[in-house]
Amino acid sequence: MRHLFLSLAMTGAVLGAATTAASALCNISARPFVMGQPGRIAMVVAGEPCRISLQAGERSRFDSLNVVARPRGGRVFADGRTGVVYTPRHGFVGQDSFVIAVTGTSSIGSGTSELHVDVDVPRPR
């Protein structure tokens, strides 16, 4: 039986639709989480905007998405109720982080999930 977890996905098609400046030079990894439970996301960004697209199983509804804690080495903005775009500050290299809160319902959970996002911006090669 397939469980309906809220998970994160990033595809080139979604990035293209999110922002014309978005780059495929970002890597996102996250464990699935249940709506209403906390989550953690790790991403590596190569100096370009990177969109995190929240995907949920069937019968899921996103009511809101808010940035709770802003990054120090870049900027992040909510892109609708199902995604955020992170852009490192020009010249920034190192570790960054931010927190988003998404509220909604799914077939196995409901409430607000606080998602902690850890960002690594490596030196250009």
C-alpha positions in Angstrom: 0.0 0.0 0.0 1.3 3.4 -0.9 1.4 5.9 2.0 0.6 9.5 1.2 3.5 11.4 2.6 4.2 15.0 2.0 7.6 15.1 0.2 9.8 17.5 -1.6 10.6 17.5 -5.2 12.6 19.6 -7.6 12.4 19.3 -11.4 13.7 21.4 -14.2 10.1 22.0 -15.5 9.1 23.3 -12.1 12.1 25.5 -11.8 11.5 27.0 -15.3 7.9 27.8 -14.3 9.0 29.3 -10.9 11.4 31.9 -12.1 13.3 32.6 -15.3 16.5 33.1 -13.4 16.3 29.6 -11.7 19.1 27.2 -12.3 19.3 23.5 -12.4 22.5 23.9 -10.3 20.8 23.0 -7.0 20.5 19.7 -5.2 17.7 19.1 -2.6 17.4 16.2 -0.3 14.7 15.6 2.2 13.0 12.8 4.0 9.2 12.5 3.5 7.2 13.9 6.4 3.6 14.0 7.4 1.5 17.2 7.2 1.5 18.6 10.7 4.9 17.1 11.7 8.3 18.8 11.5 10.8 18.2 8.7 14.3 18.9 7.6 15.6 19.8 4.2 19.2 20.0 2.9 20.2 21.8 -0.2 23.3 22.7 -2.1 23.1 25.8 -4.2 25.6 26.9 -6.8 25.1 30.7 -6.6 21.8 30.7 -8.5 18.1 30.8 -7.4 16.8 27.4 -6.3 13.2 26.5 -5.9 11.9 24.0 -3.4 8.6 22.6 -4.6 6.4 21.0 -2.0 4.6 18.0 -3.4 1.9 16.1 -1.5 -0.1 12.9 -2.2 -3.7 12.7 -3.3 -6.3 14.5 -1.2 -3.8 17.0 0.2 -4.4 20.7 0.5 -2.0 23.5 1.2 -3.6 26.4 3.1 -0.6 28.6 3.7 3.2 28.8 3.4 5.2 31.4 5.4 8.9 32.1 5.9 9.4 31.9 9.7 13.1 32.6 9.9 15.1 34.3 7.2 18.5 33.3 5.9 21.6 35.4 6.7 23.5 34.7 3.5 20.8 35.1 1.0 17.1 35.7 0.5 14.1 33.5 0.4 10.5 34.2 -0.7 7.3 32.1 -0.8 6.3 31.2 -4.3 2.6 30.5 -3.8 1.5 28.0 -1.2 3.6 25.1 -2.5 7.1 26.4 -2.8 9.9 28.8 -1.9 12.9 30.2 -3.9 16.2 30.7 -2.2 18.9 32.9 -3.7 22.3 33.3 -2.1 23.7 36.8 -1.8 26.3 37.7 -4.5 29.7 36.5 -3.3 28.3 34.5 -0.4 30.0 31.1 0.3 29.3 28.8 3.2 26.4 27.5 5.3 23.0 29.2 5.6 19.6 28.2 6.9 16.0 29.3 7.1 12.7 28.0 8.3 9.3 27.8 6.5 6.0 26.8 7.9 3.4 25.1 5.7 -0.2 24.5 6.9 -2.6 22.0 5.3 -4.3 18.7 5.4 -3.6 15.3 3.9 -5.1 11.8 4.3 -2.7 11.0 7.1 -2.2 14.3 8.9 -3.1 17.9 9.2 -1.8 21.1 10.8 1.4 23.1 10.4 4.8 21.6 9.5 7.8 23.6 10.4 10.5 22.8 7.9 14.2 23.6 8.7 16.2 24.2 5.6 20.0 23.8 5.7 21.8 25.4 2.7 25.4 24.8 1.5 26.8 27.3 -1.0 30.2 26.0 -2.1 33.0 28.0 -3.7 32.7 28.2 -7.4 35.0 25.8 -9.3 
